[in-house]
Amino acid sequence: MSHKFATLKMRQIRRNENQPRETFDEEALKELADSIKQHGLLQPIVVRKVAEGGYELVAGERRFRANEMADNITIEAKILLPDGGDAEISDMDSFKKAMAENLNREDMLPLEEARGFKKVLDQEEGATPESVAKTFSKSVQYVNFRLALLNLRPEIQTAVDMGHIGTQAAVQIAALSPGNQKAVFEDWKKGDKTDNQLVHIAYAMRKQEKAAKQDSMVDVEEMTDEEKAERSRAQAKTKSDLDAIERMCTLLEDIGKADPMDLANSLEGEVGKRLEQMDRVAALVQKARFQLRQAKAHADAKEIMVNPAAEAPDLAAEADALLTHLEPNAGDAAPEAQAESTPEAEVQAEPAPAAEAEPESPAEPEEGDSETVTEPISVAA
């Protein structure tokens, strides 16, 4: 897209009503205005000519507002010129330009990104998650995960935009029925759940929802005597196995306290072999711990769960009341960073539509990482 540079009067430029970004940090704007006063505008805004006269802002909303706060009458601008025989830059081209700048320069809120991607999908002929991802230099996975956030209840969307709930946890919550979304949100407001716990609990709730729809979750009262006996045997074996592991702790504690030189003398010729043995034990303990964490998430989810088929209440009416009580968790200063440490699925060749896309299971942590797991593909907030 061709362009030219010019110095324009501020009054010649009107703001873009379709600006994809809706929230601006006033303190950051003031700092930028002070910088403009001292050093001038270091990068021009981007505008397009409009049929009714003057120019419309395409990109650089923050710079435009800060320049206005600095009481400047003029501003440096890059004027986009239509290609070929087009009379003017289209609304969609203008929107995508503004969206791209906000995505790659100043962080947008997760739901602002989601609504922007959705607008392109809805209004641009032939647009797909793949084409949107390519346009904005994102992965298809990133686009689909942002679109999934649009399935959240309004009060949870606000909590995500405020940074109280990380996007990874939000994607898992978005896959739940509205009733269960509310249930997990109400539980989260108690303040005793980290984002990593939310990820696992929401995923467990989703699995239980699916199991309930498939009639595969059978209450104990509905079991036959034989099934009850088998369940009891399985419970007894699991508890016995865990009790045996507890007894092994004494042996491990003794080895942990031993003098390395004494160990070397005692295991003469077998140190390497025994170290490999201990490495296998450590790996198995890590896997078993992860499974127990998942089991804890399922237990928590079962307590939180409501009837998946329950009719959702009036979300809009509840949102105003609930949001007035929203406060960040005291012990979770940066939930977004915690949530983003959870890995995601590899990008699929043919991703499901946003409303149907299902987030993958929280993956098993790497060895030595007891609380969070590494992320092979980054999904920024």
N, C-alpha and C positions, 0 to 999 in steps of 0.2 A: 504494500500500500504506500503510494507516494505521499510526500508531505512538503511543507515549507515552514520556515520559522518567521515569527513576527512578534512585535510588542503590541499587545492589545490593552485596551482600557478595561478595567474590571467590570464596568457597567455594560460592556458589550457581551459579556459571558453570562449565561444562565446555567444553573446547576442541572444535572441530569436527574430527572424524577425516577429513572430506573436504575439509579446507582445501586450496585449489588451490595455495597457495604452500608450498614445502617447505624453502626455504633462507632463513635470516635472518642478517644481519651482526651478530655479537655486539657489535662495537665500536659500531655504530650504535644497537643496543638499549641499551647502557650510557649513551650520550649522551642518548638519549630518557628513560631512567630518571632521569638527573641533572636534566634539564629538568622532568620531572614533580615531582621533589622541590622544585624551586625555584619553579615557576610553577603547578603543578597540571596536571591533564589538560585540555588546551584543547579537545578534541573527544571526545564520548562514543563508546564502542564500540557495536556493533549486535548485539543478541541476539534470540533467539526462545524462547518457552516450549516445553518438550518434555513429552510425555505422562507420562514417568516422574518428573516433578517437576524444578524448577529451570529453568535456562536454558542454551541452547547458543549459543556464539559464532558469529555470522554474519560480521561484518566488524570489523576492528580487532585482528587477531592481534598485530601489533607493539605496539600500545598496551597490550593486555592483558598481554603478556609484560613490557614495560617497567614497567608499574604493579606487577606482581608483583615485579620486581627492586627497585623502590623501597620494597618492604615495606609497601605500602598494603593495608588490610583491605577497603576499599570502592572502588567505581569507578562513575563516571557512565555510564549506558547508555541507549540508545534501544531500546525493546522493540517489535519488529514485531508487528502485530496482524493476524490472518487476515481476509481480506475475505469478505463474504457469509456463507454458511453453513459455511465451512471451519472445522474444529476447530483446525487449527494450520497454520503455514507449512510448505509441502512441502520435502522435502530438495533438490529441484532448484531451487526458488526461492531457498532459502538459499545453495546453491552458486553460483548466478549472481550473487547479491548480493555474495558474498565475492570472486568472480572479477572483477566490475566494479570493486570498490574497489581491488583490487591492480593491475589494469590501468591505472587512471587516477590512482592516487596513488603507490604505491611500485613501482618497476620489478620485474617478475617476470622470471625466467629464461626464455629463449626456449622451452625444452622444457616448462616449467611452463605457459606459455601454450598451447602446442600440445596438451598432454594435457587442459587444461581445455576447450578448444574441442572436442576429440574426445569428451570425456565428454558434453557437451551434445548433440552430434550423435548419439551412440549411445543416450542415455537419454531424451531428450525427443522425444516423438512429433511427427513432421512437421518436425523441425529440419533446416535446410539451411545451407550456408555463407552464403547471403544472410541468413537469419534470425539466425544467430549473429553475423554482422557488424553487423547492425542493433541487436541486443541490447546489444552491447558498444561501439557507436559506432566501429567500425573499418571499413575497406574490405574488400570481399570478397577482394580481392587479398591483403591483409594476413593474413586468416584462412587462405586457401589456402596461402600461403607458410609460415605457421607449421605447418600440418598436414603439409606436405611434409617438415618436419624429422623427423617420426616414422619416415620411411623410412631414416634414417641408421643406420649401425652404432653400437652402444653407445659405443665409445670416441670416436667422432666427436661424438656427442651430448654427451658429457662435455666435450670440448674446446670445444664451442660454449657450453655453460653456464658454463664457466670463463672465457670471453671470449677464448680463444686463436684461435678461428676465428670470423669475423663471419658473421652470418646470411645475407648475400647469397651469400657463397661456399658456405655450408652448403646453401642451397637448390639451387645448381647441382650440388653433390656428391651430394645426395640423389636426383637424377635418374639416377645411375649404378647399374650392377649392383653387388651387394655386393663382388664381387672387385675391381672397379675403384675402388670407394670405399676399400677397403683400400690399393690401390696408390697412389692420390693422397694418402692420409693418411700413408703411410710416406714418400713423397717430401716432403711438407710438414714432417715431423719433422726433416728435415735442416737446417731453419732458414733456407733461402735463398729462400723464396717469400713475397711479400706477399699480402694478401687479394685485391688487385686481380688479381694474377697467377693466384691460385687460381680466381677467377671465370672467367677466360678459358680456363684449362687444362681445368677441369671441363666447361665448355660444349663445348670442342673434343672432349673425350673422349666426350661424349654423342653428338655428331654422328658420330664415328667408330664408336661402337657401333651406331648406326642404320644407317650405311652397310654395316657388316660383316654385319648381319642381312639386308640387302637384296642382299648379294653384289655390291655396286657398287664395293668396294675391290679392285682387281685387282693382284696382285703383279707386279713387273716380269718375273719368270720365266714368268708365264702370258700375257704379251702376245705378240701377233704381231709379226713384223719391222716391219710397217708402223706399228703402234701404238708400238713402241719408237722408230722414227725420228721420229714426230710428237712424242713426249715429249721427245726430245733437242732437236728444233728449238725447242719451247716453252721448255725450260730455257735454251738458248743465248740466245734473244731476251730473256727476263726478266733474265738476268745482264747482257746488253749494255745494256738500258735503264737498269738501276741504275748501271752503270759510266758511262753518259753523264750521269746526274744527278750523279755524283761530280765529273765534269769541270766541271759548271756551278757547283760550289761556289766555284771560284776567281773567277768573274765576280761572284757574289753577295757574296763577301768584299770585292772591290774596291769595289762600290757601298756596302757597309756602312761602309767606311772613308772614303768621300768626304766632303768638306765640304759641308754642306747648301746654302750659298750658291753654291758652284761647281756643284752639281747643278742648282740653279734656273737659273743662267746657261746651262748646257749644254743644258737641256731647255726652253728658253724656249718657252712656248706649249703644251708637252706634259706638264707636270708632273702635272696631274690625270689625264691619260690613262695615263701610266706608273705612277702610284700604283694606279690600278684594275687595271692589268696585274699589279703585284706582289701585290695582294690576291688575285687569282685564283690566282697561283702559290702563295701561302701556304695558301690553302684546299685546293688540290690536294695540296700536300705533307702537310698534316694528314691528309687522307683516305688517302693512300698509306702514311703512317706507321702509321695505325691498322690498315690491312690487313696490314702487315708484323708488327705486334704480334700480330694474330690468327694469322698464319702461324707465328710463333714459338710461340704457344700450342699449335697443332696439332703442331708438331715435338716439343715437350716432351711432349704428350699421347701421341704415338706411342711415345715411349720408355718412358712409364709404363704404358701399356695392358697389360692381361692379357686372356686369353680371356673375352669377355663371358658365355659359357655355362659357365664354370668353376664347379664346385660350391663354394658358400661354406663356409668352415670354421666351427667352433664359435665363434660371436661372443662368447657370454657368457664362455667360458673364456679367450679372448684379452683381453677387456676389462680384467680385473683386472691382468694382467701389463703391458699397454700403458700403462695410466693411471698406473702408478707412475713412468713415464719421461716423462710429459707435462711440458713446460716451455714458457712463452711464448717466442716469437721475440725475441731480444735487440734486433733493430733494428726491431721492429714493435710499439711500445708500445701502440698503440690500433688493433688490426686491425679492431675493430667499426666504428670511424668510417670507416676506409678502405673497407670492404666496402659500407657503406651509401651510399657516393657513386656506386655503380654503378646506373644506371637500371633500371627494371623495366617490364614490359608494362603497358599500360592495363588496367584491370579489365574482364574479359569479362562479357558479359550472362549467359552460362551457363557458369560455371567448371567445369572438369573435376574429378572427385573427387580427393582429396589424393594417392592412390596413383598416379594417372595424370597429374596436372597436370605440365606441362613448363615450366620457366622459360624466359623469352625470352632471345634472344641478347644478350650485352653490347652496349650501343649505342655508337655512334661518339661520341668526345669533342667537346665544343664547342671552337671556335677559341680558342687561347691556353691551353688546359688540356691539358698534355702528359702528365700522369700519371693523372689520374682524370677521371671524367665526371660531369656534373651529374645530379641526381635530381629528376625532375618530381613523383614521388609518394613521400612519406617513408614508410619502413618502419623504425620504431625497433627497437632491440635489445630 
